[in-house]
């Protein structure tokens, strides 16, 4: 059983890494996530049998991202919770309004019954919304299709928007010259709109081989050379015991906090719990281990592999039905356009930068948007907390409405 799980994991990661390589070649946004989704999804659509993602893959990814965010926090970061109230209020009001408006549209102009329409219009987590669909007697296949379109649209659209904003800011800061400067004379890239926390990611962003997280054979070769650098390994021998003790203690604290909130039924409880547990330990003075930036791309691949489990021939067949497809596409477009409006309101009413405002108001999933915030050097704490408020509001609002309707 263990060796079968190990084989399945290796096979899925091999396909995921290959999908990442292919999509990075053609400059697809967020190729680390989209590569596994596209490649594994195509195989499943062609009825090629593949194993599903191991059950522990997504929980482990959530806990590691929680450690990544929590290890950055201090007392000042925790105090920022008070400044997020206005942004959270904007996002929650927008999300609940979209449920009512889009839900009414889908019920009126498609073949969806009211519970299916409301759940399809809900910008909650895919697992939570799917469970509610089964519990309320809604069409789970239609709801999953809507949620997957929303999630895939967010993965493709928002990284492209962030890259466009970054390139525009760089072009404004670059003096206009007819002749391009020599690469050796170029100043280091700097985006003035980023928050103070983004400096923690500057090393990661400067080491990327392309603006889209491009995976190349040379980058893999350089990584192997760094791992085999004997002089660096010798320098790491002395503190190895302390380092491993710090890693294990941090992992234990994160796992305990994540498990507690997960058992309490908090949306994305594993990530939220691990974030706050590690942050509390750090504020209390406990030495906390930070997650290497090199691990982030592997986490994104793992997230893409788990999302690909939801792509089935049945889902694609449901998408092809005109009575569902056209209204769903219209509703999804309205959802994304309105999210831009919510992001603009946050940007104008607060001191947040525009990219962080966009990710905070994105209709995508909690885990994916937090990971993208880390990848693009934004403030993942703000993004994750706003998405948590949205998920909590939806989780309380939808069951109440369905109960009143039934």
C-alpha positions in Angstrom: 0.0 0.0 0.0 2.8 2.4 0.9 4.8 1.7 -2.3 1.6 2.1 -4.4 1.0 5.5 -2.8 4.6 6.4 -3.4 4.4 5.3 -7.0 1.1 7.3 -7.6 2.6 10.4 -6.0 5.8 10.1 -8.2 3.7 9.6 -11.3 1.4 12.6 -10.6 4.4 14.9 -9.8 6.2 13.7 -12.9 3.2 14.7 -15.0 2.7 17.9 -13.0 6.4 19.0 -13.5 6.2 18.1 -17.2 3.0 20.2 -17.6 4.7 23.1 -15.8 7.6 22.8 -18.2 5.3 22.8 -21.3 3.2 25.7 -20.2 6.1 27.8 -19.1 7.5 27.4 -22.7 4.4 29.1 -24.1 4.2 31.7 -21.4 0.9 30.6 -19.8 0.2 32.5 -16.5 0.9 30.5 -13.3 2.3 27.5 -15.2 3.2 25.8 -11.9 -0.6 25.4 -11.2 -2.0 25.3 -14.7 0.5 22.8 -16.0 -0.7 19.9 -13.8 -4.4 20.9 -14.2 -4.2 21.0 -18.0 -2.0 17.9 -18.6 -3.7 15.6 -16.0 -7.1 17.0 -17.0 -6.5 16.2 -20.6 -5.5 12.6 -19.8 -8.6 12.2 -17.6 -10.8 13.7 -20.3 -9.5 11.1 -22.7 -10.5 8.4 -20.2 -6.8 7.6 -19.5 -6.8 6.2 -16.0 -4.6 8.1 -13.5 -4.5 7.8 -9.7 -6.1 10.5 -7.7 -3.9 12.8 -5.5 -2.9 11.2 -2.2 -5.3 12.4 0.6 -2.5 14.0 2.6 -1.1 16.1 -0.3 -3.4 19.1 -0.1 -3.5 19.2 3.7 0.3 19.2 3.8 0.5 21.9 1.2 -1.9 24.0 3.3 0.1 23.6 6.5 3.4 24.5 4.7 1.8 27.6 3.3 0.5 28.4 6.7 4.1 28.1 8.1 5.3 30.3 5.2 2.8 33.1 6.2 2.9 32.6 9.9 6.8 32.7 10.1 6.7 36.2 8.6 4.3 37.7 11.2 5.1 39.7 14.3 3.3 41.9 16.8 2.9 44.7 14.2 1.5 42.3 11.6 -1.1 41.0 14.1 -2.1 44.5 14.9 -2.8 45.0 11.2 -6.0 43.0 11.7 -7.8 46.2 12.8 -6.9 47.9 9.6 -8.4 45.1 7.5 -12.0 45.6 8.8 -12.9 48.0 6.0 -11.4 45.8 3.2 -13.2 42.8 4.7 -16.5 44.6 4.8 -16.2 45.6 1.1 -15.4 42.0 0.0 -18.0 40.4 2.2 -20.7 42.8 1.0 -19.7 42.3 -2.6 -19.6 38.5 -2.3 -23.0 38.2 -0.7 -24.5 40.6 -3.2 -23.2 38.5 -6.0 -24.8 35.4 -4.6 -28.2 37.0 -4.6 -27.8 38.7 -8.1 -26.1 35.9 -9.9 -28.1 33.2 -8.2 -31.4 34.9 -9.3 -30.0 35.2 -12.8 -29.0 31.5 -13.0 -32.3 30.4 -11.6 -34.3 32.6 -14.0 -32.4 32.0 -17.2 -31.0 28.5 -16.9 -32.3 25.1 -15.9 -30.9 25.4 -12.4 -33.1 25.0 -9.3 -32.7 27.7 -6.6 -30.3 25.8 -4.3 -28.1 24.9 -7.3 -28.1 28.5 -8.6 -27.2 29.9 -5.2 -24.4 27.5 -4.6 -23.1 28.0 -8.2 -22.9 31.8 -7.5 -21.1 31.3 -4.2 -17.4 32.2 -4.1 -16.5 29.8 -1.4 -14.1 27.0 -1.2 -14.7 24.1 -3.6 -14.8 21.4 -0.9 -17.2 23.4 1.3 -19.5 24.3 -1.5 -19.5 20.8 -2.9 -20.5 19.4 0.6 -23.3 21.9 0.8 -24.5 20.9 -2.7 -24.8 17.3 -1.7 -26.4 18.1 1.7 -29.0 20.4 0.1 -29.9 18.2 -2.8 -28.5 20.5 -5.4 -26.9 19.3 -8.6 -23.3 18.7 -7.4 -21.9 18.3 -11.0 -23.2 21.8 -12.1 -22.0 23.4 -8.9 -18.5 21.9 -9.3 -18.4 23.1 -13.0 -19.1 26.6 -11.9 -16.6 26.5 -9.1 -13.9 25.1 -11.4 -14.5 27.8 -14.0 -14.2 30.4 -11.3 -11.0 28.9 -9.9 -9.4 28.3 -13.3 -10.3 31.8 -14.5 -8.7 33.2 -11.4 -5.5 31.2 -11.9 -5.2 32.4 -15.5 -6.4 35.9 -15.2 -5.0 37.3 -12.0 -1.3 36.3 -12.5 -1.5 38.0 -15.9 -3.0 41.2 -14.3 -0.2 41.2 -11.7 2.5 40.8 -14.4 0.9 43.6 -16.4 0.9 46.0 -13.4 4.5 45.1 -12.5 5.7 45.7 -16.1 3.8 49.0 -16.2 5.4 50.1 -13.0 8.8 49.1 -14.2 8.3 51.0 -17.5 7.3 54.1 -15.6 10.4 53.9 -13.4 12.7 53.3 -16.3 14.1 56.4 -18.1 13.2 56.7 -21.7 16.1 55.9 -24.0 16.3 55.0 -27.7 19.1 52.6 -27.1 18.6 49.9 -24.4 21.2 50.0 -21.7 23.7 47.2 -21.3 22.3 44.4 -19.0 25.3 44.9 -16.6 24.3 48.6 -16.1 20.6 47.9 -15.3 19.5 48.8 -11.8 17.8 46.1 -9.7 14.1 45.9 -10.3 12.0 47.4 -7.6 8.2 47.9 -7.4 7.4 50.8 -5.1 3.8 49.7 -4.6 4.8 46.7 -2.7 4.5 46.5 1.1 7.3 46.1 3.5 6.6 42.4 3.8 7.5 42.0 0.1 11.2 42.4 0.8 11.1 39.0 2.3 10.5 37.6 -1.2 12.9 39.7 -3.2 15.5 36.9 -3.3 12.9 34.5 -4.6 11.6 36.9 -7.3 15.1 37.8 -8.5 16.1 34.2 -8.9 13.2 33.3 -11.2 14.2 32.6 -14.8 11.2 34.3 -16.3 8.3 36.5 -15.3 6.0 33.5 -15.6 7.9 31.2 -13.3 9.6 29.5 -16.3 11.1 26.1 -15.7 14.2 25.4 -17.8 16.8 22.6 -18.0 19.5 25.1 -17.1 17.6 26.2 -13.9 17.3 22.5 -12.9 21.0 22.0 -13.5 22.0 25.1 -11.5 19.8 23.8 -8.6 21.6 20.5 -8.6 25.0 22.2 -8.6 23.9 24.2 -5.6 22.8 21.1 -3.8 26.1 19.4 -4.5 28.2 22.4 -3.4 30.4 20.6 -0.8 31.7 23.9 0.8 28.1 24.9 1.6 27.3 21.5 2.9 30.3 21.6 5.3 29.1 25.0 6.6 25.7 23.5 7.3 27.0 20.5 9.3 27.6 22.3 12.5 24.1 23.8 13.2 22.3 20.8 11.5 20.9 19.5 14.8 19.5 22.8 15.9 18.1 23.5 12.4 16.3 20.1 12.3 15.0 20.7 15.9 13.6 24.1 14.8 12.0 22.6 11.7 10.4 19.8 13.6 9.1 22.0 16.4 7.7 24.5 13.9 6.0 21.7 11.9 4.5 20.3 15.1 3.1 23.7 16.2 1.7 24.3 12.7 0.1 20.9 12.5 -1.5 21.2 15.9 -3.0 24.6 15.1 -4.2 23.5 11.7 -5.8 20.4 13.1 -7.6 22.3 15.9 -9.2 24.8 13.5 -10.0 22.1 11.0 -11.8 20.1 13.7 -13.7 23.2 14.7 -15.0 23.5 11.1 -13.2 26.8 10.1 -13.0 27.1 6.3 -9.4 26.3 5.2 -8.8 25.6 8.9 -5.5 23.8 8.2 -3.9 26.8 6.6 -5.5 29.4 9.0 -4.7 27.4 12.1 -1.1 26.7 11.1 -0.7 30.4 10.2 -1.9 31.7 13.6 -0.2 28.9 15.6 3.2 29.7 14.0 2.6 33.4 14.3 1.7 33.1 18.0 4.8 30.9 18.7 7.0 33.5 16.9 5.5 36.4 18.8 6.0 34.5 22.1 9.7 34.2 21.4 9.9 30.6 20.1 12.5 30.2 17.3 10.5 29.5 14.2 11.8 27.9 11.0 11.1 29.7 7.7 10.1 27.8 4.6 12.6 28.0 1.7 11.4 29.9 -1.3 12.5 27.0 -3.5 9.7 24.9 -2.0 7.0 27.3 -3.2 6.9 26.2 -6.8 6.7 22.5 -5.7 3.7 23.5 -3.5 2.0 25.2 -6.5 2.5 22.0 -8.5 0.9 20.0 -5.7 -2.0 22.3 -5.5 -2.5 22.0 -9.3 -2.4 18.2 -9.0 -5.2 18.2 -6.3 -7.3 20.6 -8.4 -7.0 18.3 -11.4 -8.9 15.6 -9.5 -12.1 17.6 -10.1 -11.7 17.5 -13.9 -13.7 14.4 -15.1 -15.5 13.5 -18.3 -18.8 14.0 -16.5 -17.8 17.6 -15.7 -16.8 18.3 -19.2 -20.1 16.8 -20.5 -22.0 19.1 -18.2 -20.1 22.1 -19.5 -21.0 21.2 -23.0 -24.7 21.5 -22.4 -25.9 24.8 -23.8 -28.6 25.4 -21.2 -25.9 25.5 -18.6 -22.9 26.7 -20.4 -24.1 30.1 -21.7 -25.6 31.3 -18.4 -22.6 30.0 -16.5 -20.2 31.9 -18.7 -22.2 35.1 -18.4 -22.4 34.7 -14.6 -18.7 34.0 -14.3 -17.8 37.1 -16.4 -20.0 39.3 -14.2 -18.3 37.8 -11.2 -14.9 38.7 -12.4 -15.8 42.2 -13.6 -17.4 43.0 -10.3 -14.3 41.7 -8.4 -12.3 44.4 -10.3 -14.7 47.0 -8.9 -14.4 45.6 -5.4 -10.6 45.7 -5.7 -10.7 49.3 -6.9 -12.8 50.3 -3.9 -10.3 48.7 -1.6 -7.4 50.4 -3.3 -9.1 53.8 -3.1 -10.3 53.5 0.5 -7.2 52.0 2.1 -3.4 52.3 1.8 -3.1 48.9 0.1 -1.3 48.6 -3.2 -3.3 47.7 -6.3 -1.9 44.1 -6.8 -2.7 43.2 -3.2 -6.2 44.7 -3.5 -6.8 42.6 -6.7 -5.8 39.3 -5.0 -7.8 40.1 -1.9 -11.0 40.6 -4.0 -10.3 37.8 -6.4 -13.1 35.2 -6.7 -10.5 32.4 -6.6 -9.8 29.8 -3.9 -8.3 30.6 -0.5 -5.2 28.5 -0.9 -4.5 29.4 -4.5 -4.8 33.1 -3.9 -2.6 33.0 -0.8 0.1 31.0 -2.7 0.0 33.5 -5.6 0.4 36.4 -3.2 3.6 34.7 -1.8 4.8 34.0 -5.4 4.4 37.6 -6.5 5.9 39.2 -3.5 2.7 40.6 -2.1 1.3 40.5 1.5 -0.2 37.0 1.9 -1.5 37.8 5.4 -3.8 40.5 4.2 -4.9 38.3 1.2 -5.6 35.2 3.4 -7.5 37.1 6.1 -9.8 38.8 3.6 -10.5 35.5 1.9 -11.2 33.9 5.3 -13.7 36.6 6.1 -15.4 36.0 2.8 -15.5 32.2 3.3 -16.9 32.5 6.8 -19.7 34.9 5.7 -20.7 32.7 2.8 -20.6 29.6 5.0 -23.1 31.2 7.4 -25.2 32.9 4.7 -25.8 30.1 2.2 -27.2 27.4 4.7 -29.5 30.0 6.2 -30.9 31.0 2.8 -31.3 27.4 1.6 -33.0 26.4 4.9 -35.5 29.3 4.5 -36.2 28.3 0.9 -36.8 24.7 1.8 
